[in-house]
């Protein structure tokens, strides 16, 4: 898949929410065996930039959402940044405002502002610890690793046999940012992503405990927290619970459609009368799944994999918005066997109305701006 080349020029807009549905506990999983994403499904072997498809293609071009989406609202212990509109200023501010500690687990880190901020924190005595993926992204992360190590940051490579696709920042043991985005500055401006700022004490304790074990290369069963969804063991079951529990509507965004169990669940939802909408960036690798979904009655719409076009990197599932039983999943997990069953990943599942309202409106705007996929 293509990589975008742009710089963030957007303001910050936040949405506060309460944590909801409790996640299942997880155990340390097996070694990752397959690819994951960071705008390409394996950035260690990036694909050449794709060209926009012609108008009569199964992947017609679409540029940007036709409808506006809300960017503020809600209350509680969660805040959500809708990217690219919000920008990453709030994340930078958390780093520079740290008083005692910073912990960052990041699949790919190539953001000189964030790197310099982390170095500045360490220089003034903040305990800064960073885990970087080495299984798929070591070549891209090496320059960052070397810079941080040379500037008093305690940086370690994640275990080489497992993909650390998690994207989480924790500051002072009080605030965590659970992201769908990688901290790669050239990707920020035109990529759909979400970042959830979490101040739940229960969640923070679980995230810090897991970070401490991962940093020390010790096995751990990540604690549930109030609403956390961890890979490698419970991500698939948590996402399936959202899909299988839908009675009226499902809205989905993801970068990959490569897990037959998820595809089957979406098909089953359509068969039982749920109105299912899927928005993604076009990729021929997912055509088999797209064909199956469309033939079952799922509404699949795509954006062209091209520069100057919104790139769908977010991972979100919204069920029954505005109705009893509404819930949402958002996190780092892609719909692939690697992401759901082998990697280190982190997301959130919640019933909070404000989060659901804002993210579902964003997905609806994206759906309106995309082009329908025609089954072949």
C-alpha positions in Angstrom: 0.0 0.0 0.0 1.0 3.5 -0.5 2.5 5.8 2.1 1.3 9.3 2.4 3.6 12.3 2.5 2.2 15.3 4.3 2.7 17.3 7.5 0.1 17.8 10.2 -1.6 21.2 10.0 -4.7 20.6 12.0 -6.0 21.8 15.4 -6.9 19.7 18.3 -10.4 18.6 19.1 -11.2 16.2 21.9 -14.2 14.0 22.9 -14.5 12.9 26.5 -16.3 9.6 27.3 -16.8 7.0 29.9 -15.4 3.5 29.7 -17.9 0.7 29.2 -17.9 -3.0 28.4 -15.2 -5.0 30.2 -12.7 -6.8 28.1 -11.8 -10.4 28.5 -8.4 -11.3 30.1 -5.6 -12.4 27.9 -2.5 -14.6 28.1 0.8 -14.3 26.5 0.3 -15.7 22.9 2.4 -17.6 20.4 5.0 -16.0 18.2 3.6 -13.9 15.4 3.7 -15.6 12.0 2.1 -13.2 9.6 2.1 -9.7 8.4 0.5 -6.6 10.1 -0.1 -3.1 9.0 1.4 0.3 9.3 -0.2 1.6 6.1 1.5 -1.3 4.4 0.8 -4.7 5.7 4.5 -5.3 6.2 6.5 -2.2 6.2 9.7 -4.1 6.1 8.8 -4.8 2.5 6.8 -1.8 1.4 4.8 -2.0 -1.8 5.2 0.7 -4.5 2.7 3.5 -4.4 -0.6 2.4 -6.0 -2.2 4.4 -8.8 -5.8 5.5 -8.6 -8.1 3.0 -10.3 -10.2 4.0 -13.3 -13.8 4.9 -12.9 -15.1 1.5 -14.1 -12.9 -0.5 -11.8 -14.1 -2.6 -8.9 -12.1 -0.1 -6.8 -13.4 3.3 -8.1 -11.5 6.4 -6.9 -12.8 8.4 -3.9 -11.0 11.3 -2.4 -12.4 12.6 0.9 -15.6 12.3 2.9 -18.4 14.3 1.4 -20.1 15.0 4.8 -18.7 16.7 7.9 -18.2 14.7 11.0 -18.4 16.0 14.6 -15.1 16.6 16.5 -16.1 17.3 20.1 -18.5 16.2 22.8 -19.0 13.7 25.6 -17.8 13.5 29.2 -16.0 11.1 31.5 -12.6 9.5 31.7 -12.0 9.0 27.9 -11.2 11.5 25.2 -10.9 10.7 21.5 -9.0 12.5 18.8 -10.4 12.1 15.3 -7.5 12.1 12.9 -6.4 13.8 10.7 -8.8 16.6 11.7 -7.7 16.8 15.4 -3.9 16.6 14.9 -1.5 15.2 17.4 -0.8 18.3 19.4 -2.5 16.8 22.5 -0.1 13.8 22.3 2.9 16.1 22.1 1.5 18.1 25.1 1.2 15.1 27.2 4.8 14.1 26.5 6.2 17.6 27.2 4.1 17.9 30.3 5.4 14.7 31.9 6.6 15.1 35.5 7.9 11.7 36.5 7.5 9.0 33.8 6.7 8.3 30.2 6.1 4.8 28.7 5.7 4.4 25.0 5.0 1.2 23.1 5.1 1.9 19.3 5.0 -0.2 16.2 6.7 2.5 14.2 8.1 5.7 15.5 9.4 8.3 13.0 8.3 11.7 14.3 11.2 14.1 15.1 9.0 16.3 17.3 8.0 13.4 19.5 11.5 12.0 19.5 13.0 15.4 20.6 10.3 15.8 23.2 11.1 12.4 24.7 14.8 13.2 24.7 14.1 16.6 26.4 12.0 14.8 29.1 14.8 12.4 29.8 17.3 15.3 30.0 15.3 17.0 32.7 15.0 13.8 34.7 11.8 12.2 33.6 12.0 8.4 33.5 11.4 7.8 29.8 11.0 4.2 28.6 10.2 3.1 25.0 9.5 -0.2 23.4 9.9 -0.4 19.6 8.9 -3.2 17.3 11.8 -5.2 15.9 9.9 -8.1 14.2 8.7 -6.2 11.1 9.8 -2.6 11.7 13.4 -2.8 13.0 14.9 -1.2 9.8 12.5 1.7 10.0 12.9 2.1 13.8 16.7 1.8 14.0 17.5 5.5 13.5 14.9 6.4 16.2 16.3 3.7 18.5 19.8 5.1 18.1 18.7 8.7 18.7 16.8 7.9 21.8 19.5 5.7 23.3 22.0 8.5 22.7 19.7 10.9 24.6 19.2 9.2 28.0 16.0 7.5 27.0 15.7 3.9 28.1 14.8 2.2 24.9 14.5 -1.5 24.1 13.6 -3.7 21.2 10.4 -5.7 21.6 10.9 -9.5 21.5 12.0 -10.3 17.9 9.6 -13.2 17.5 6.4 -11.2 18.1 5.1 -8.2 16.3 4.4 -5.3 18.7 1.7 -3.6 16.8 0.4 -1.8 19.9 0.5 2.0 19.8 0.2 3.3 23.4 1.6 6.2 25.4 1.4 6.5 29.2 2.4 9.6 31.2 3.0 9.9 34.9 1.0 6.7 35.6 -2.2 8.8 35.2 -3.0 9.1 31.5 -2.7 6.7 28.5 -3.3 7.3 24.8 -4.5 4.2 23.0 -4.0 4.8 19.3 -4.8 3.3 16.0 -2.1 5.5 14.5 1.6 4.9 14.3 3.7 8.0 15.3 5.0 8.6 11.8 4.7 12.3 10.9 4.5 11.9 7.2 1.4 9.8 7.6 -0.6 12.1 9.9 -2.3 14.6 7.6 -4.4 12.4 5.3 -5.0 9.3 7.3 -8.2 8.3 9.1 -7.2 7.3 12.7 -8.4 7.6 16.2 -6.5 8.1 19.5 -8.3 7.5 22.8 -7.0 9.4 25.8 -7.8 7.3 28.9 -7.6 8.5 32.5 -9.3 5.5 34.1 -7.2 4.4 37.1 -8.1 0.7 36.4 -7.1 0.9 32.8 -3.8 2.8 33.5 -2.8 0.2 36.1 -3.4 -2.6 33.6 -1.5 -0.8 30.8 1.5 0.0 33.0 1.7 -3.5 34.4 1.7 -4.9 30.9 4.3 -2.3 29.8 6.6 -3.2 32.7 6.5 -6.9 31.8 7.0 -6.3 28.1 9.9 -3.9 28.8 11.6 -6.5 31.0 10.8 -9.3 28.4 8.7 -11.2 30.9 5.5 -13.1 30.1 2.3 -11.6 31.3 -1.5 -12.0 31.1 -2.5 -8.4 30.5 -5.1 -7.3 33.1 -8.6 -6.5 31.9 -8.8 -2.9 33.2 -12.2 -1.4 32.8 -12.6 -1.8 29.1 -9.3 -3.0 27.5 -9.0 -5.4 24.6 -5.6 -7.0 24.3 -4.0 -9.3 21.7 -2.9 -11.9 21.4 -5.7 -13.9 23.0 -9.0 -12.0 23.4 -9.1 -9.4 20.6 -10.9 -11.7 18.2 -13.5 -12.7 20.7 -14.1 -9.1 21.8 -14.6 -7.9 18.3 -16.8 -10.8 17.5 -18.9 -10.0 20.5 -19.6 -6.5 19.1 -20.4 -7.9 15.6 -22.5 -10.8 16.8 -24.4 -8.7 19.3 -25.6 -6.2 16.6 -29.4 -6.3 15.9 -29.9 -3.3 13.6 -26.7 -1.7 12.3 -22.9 -2.2 12.0 -20.4 0.3 10.8 -16.8 -0.9 10.2 -13.5 0.6 9.3 -10.3 -1.4 9.1 -7.1 -1.5 7.1 -7.3 -5.3 6.4 -10.0 -7.8 5.7 -7.9 -11.0 6.2 -9.6 -13.0 9.0 -12.2 -15.4 7.7 -13.8 -15.6 11.1 -14.5 -11.8 11.1 -15.7 -12.0 7.5 -18.1 -14.8 8.3 -19.4 -12.8 11.3 -20.1 -9.8 9.1 -21.8 -12.1 6.5 -24.0 -13.7 9.3 -25.0 -10.2 10.5 -26.2 -9.2 7.0 -28.1 -12.5 6.7 -30.0 -11.9 10.0 -31.1 -8.4 8.7 -28.4 -6.1 10.2 -27.5 -3.2 7.9 -23.8 -3.6 7.6 -21.5 -0.9 6.2 -17.8 -1.4 5.6 -15.4 1.4 4.6 -11.8 0.7 3.7 -9.0 1.6 1.3 -9.0 -0.4 -1.9 -6.6 -3.3 -2.0 -6.9 -6.3 -4.4 -5.7 -8.6 -1.7 -9.1 -8.3 0.1 -11.2 -8.8 -3.1 -12.2 -12.3 -2.2 -13.5 -11.2 1.2 -15.2 -8.1 -0.4 -17.0 -10.3 -2.9 -18.2 -12.6 -0.2 -19.5 -9.6 1.9 -21.2 -7.9 -1.0 -22.9 -11.0 -2.2 -24.3 -11.4 1.4 -25.8 -7.9 1.3 -23.0 -6.0 3.1 -22.5 -2.5 1.8 -18.8 -2.1 1.0 -17.4 1.2 0.0 -13.7 2.0 -0.8 -11.3 4.8 -1.2 -8.6 4.6 -3.9 -5.1 3.7 -2.7 -3.6 6.9 -4.0 -2.0 10.1 -2.8 -4.3 13.0 -1.9 -7.0 10.5 -1.0 -8.1 9.7 2.6 -6.4 6.6 3.7 -8.4 4.3 6.0 -6.0 3.1 8.7 -8.5 3.2 11.6 -9.8 0.0 13.2 -13.3 0.5 14.6 -16.6 -1.4 14.8 -19.8 0.4 15.9 -23.0 -1.6 16.6 -26.6 -0.4 16.9 -25.7 3.3 17.2 -28.5 5.3 18.9 -30.3 2.1 20.1 -30.3 0.0 23.3 -27.2 -2.2 23.4 -25.1 0.1 21.3 -21.3 -0.5 21.6 -18.0 0.2 19.9 -14.6 -1.3 19.5 -11.6 0.9 18.6 -7.9 0.0 18.8 -4.8 -1.1 17.0 -6.2 -4.5 15.9 -6.5 -5.3 12.2 -8.8 -8.0 10.8 -6.0 -10.5 10.3 -4.9 -13.7 12.1 -1.6 -12.1 13.0 -3.1 -9.1 14.6 -5.9 -10.9 16.5 -4.1 -14.0 17.6 -0.3 -13.4 17.7 0.7 -9.8 18.0 0.8 -7.5 21.0 -2.2 -5.1 20.4 -4.4 -2.9 22.5 -7.9 -1.5 22.0 -11.0 -0.5 23.9 -14.6 -1.7 23.9 -17.2 0.6 25.4 -20.9 1.4 25.5 -20.4 5.1 26.1 -23.0 7.0 24.0 -20.7 10.0 23.3 -17.8 8.0 21.9 -20.2 6.0 19.8 -22.0 9.1 18.5 -18.8 10.8 17.4 -16.9 7.9 15.9 -20.1 6.5 14.2 -20.6 10.0 12.6 -17.0 9.9 11.4 -17.5 6.5 9.8 -20.8 7.7 8.3 -19.0 10.6 6.7 -16.3 8.4 5.4 -18.9 6.0 4.0 -20.6 8.9 2.2 -17.4 9.9 0.6 -16.3 6.5 -0.6 -17.3 4.6 -3.8 -19.3 1.3 -3.8 -17.4 -1.9 -4.5 -19.0 -4.1 -7.2 -18.6 -7.8 -6.6 -16.9 -9.7 -9.5 
